[in-house]
């Protein structure tokens, strides 16, 4: 069977992250796309469910911010929730 060159547009961050992960699995991007397309044909559609992620992007961003703050040595720490409330002047 003859191979053909195909051009697709991919967000650069997605491409980089996928390429790095696939390299760790011993695959290149072209092989992974071929595997995906063969599965589309074999299964008669997408080989996975298409649905919203468990968390909204805003929630994921807040979780990442909280993790970064917890690792920042300049972030003020509290020994209790009531101490934090007192500091907020509520």
Buried (B, 14 or more C-beta within 10 A) or exposed (E): EEEEEEEEEEEEEEEEEBBEEBEEEEBEBEEBBEEEEEEEEEEEEEBEEEEEEEEEEEEEEEEEEEEEEEEEEEEEEEEEEEEEEEEEEE
